[in-house]
Amino acid sequence: MSGLTVTCPHCQTKVRLKSSKMLGKKVNCRSCETPFVLKADGQKKSQSARRPKSEDLEESGANSYDPERIRARRLKKRKSTSGSKSVAKDSSSKKSKSSKKSDSQIPLPLLIGGCVLGLCVTAGLIYFVYSMGSSLNSGATAKKKAAAPVKFAKFEPEVGDFGCEYPEGWTVKNGGGKGGVQSWAQFLSPDESTKISIRGNMTGAALGGAGISMTQGADADEIEPPVVDIHRLMKIKFSDDYPNYEEIGAHQLFKTKMGDTCSSIFTTKTMFGGKQKGYRVTLLTGRVQFNLICLCDEGLFEQMRPTFDKVVQTIHEK
């Protein structure tokens, strides 16, 4: 035997060579099965890649070739590899579960805010539905409860261009009449279901004055009074002011204390869809033009109509 010994650089197993011709050859270690180049201890590696025959190798001493030992090492290596994989898998699973748990958790302030918002939306919907039903049925309900006024009080403000009679016990608001501001007044029923509004109009007064001048001396049967044209003009304004404004039938022309007066019956809708009905009245004197609106729930209109007529017939210029 040559007495040459080589050491596996991977598992440090020593192998005794039968011949020095094996130096520089690439072989697989019988212990760890890792390929390496045979190199005598203390010498450099050879670049030759010829694989030697197995009978040229002889392991030394306690590290001689042992199949049982090799099998045990392989089994140990497999267990170690599978164990590390299992640990990695468990760790990855825990991280995944933790990530899912953190993703599924909603911040408390956001959760509270969402609940409050949901409650507000629900309450709003309930209120809307309730109000809708109340508005739609308000005419019938009001007709049963309300009674047409039988007593009237006089409205004669110290400052203003007009006076009239209004239902006793109703709320009165008024203003204007000085500083270039046109006079106005509002009368509101105790249950706020019926409203009468009167307001002066400078534009209408100017147009009406011009119309009166142009029609003086003409045959009354040949032309319409100026108040009719003003009444048609005011329809455009009130169509913009009231939602779903619609007039019923033709206008009516008659006389009041103000002179020529024109009126139309109209319908409109409340914010929640309830229907209302009322008068739109245009009054014109030689100096002032007034717009009068009488409005109530549709079911109350016939009941309140005499009250509206009373106010229209008693309005007068001061």
ZILINHU-V638734 format. One record per run of one state. SS is the DSSP state (helix for helix, strand for strand, loop for the rest). FROM is the first residue (numbers start at 1). TO is the last residue. If there is no record, write none. Layout:
BEGIN
ss->SS from->FROM to->TO
ss->SS from->FROM to->TO
END
This chain:
BEGIN
ss->loop from->1 to->3
ss->strand from->4 to->7
ss->loop from->8 to->13
ss->strand from->14 to->17
ss->loop from->18 to->19
ss->helix from->20 to->22
ss->loop from->23 to->25
ss->strand from->26 to->28
ss->loop from->29 to->34
ss->strand from->35 to->37
ss->loop from->38 to->39
ss->strand from->40 to->40
ss->loop from->41 to->53
ss->helix from->54 to->56
ss->strand from->57 to->59
ss->loop from->60 to->60
ss->helix from->61 to->63
ss->loop from->64 to->66
ss->helix from->67 to->104
ss->loop from->105 to->107
ss->helix from->108 to->136
ss->loop from->137 to->137
ss->helix from->138 to->145
ss->loop from->146 to->151
ss->strand from->152 to->155
ss->loop from->156 to->161
ss->strand from->162 to->167
ss->loop from->168 to->170
ss->strand from->171 to->175
ss->loop from->176 to->183
ss->strand from->184 to->188
ss->loop from->189 to->193
ss->strand from->194 to->200
ss->loop from->201 to->201
ss->helix from->202 to->215
ss->loop from->216 to->225
ss->helix from->226 to->241
ss->loop from->242 to->245
ss->strand from->246 to->256
ss->loop from->257 to->258
ss->strand from->259 to->269
ss->loop from->270 to->274
ss->strand from->275 to->284
ss->loop from->285 to->288
ss->strand from->289 to->297
ss->helix from->298 to->314
ss->loop from->315 to->315
ss->strand from->316 to->317
ss->loop from->318 to->318
END
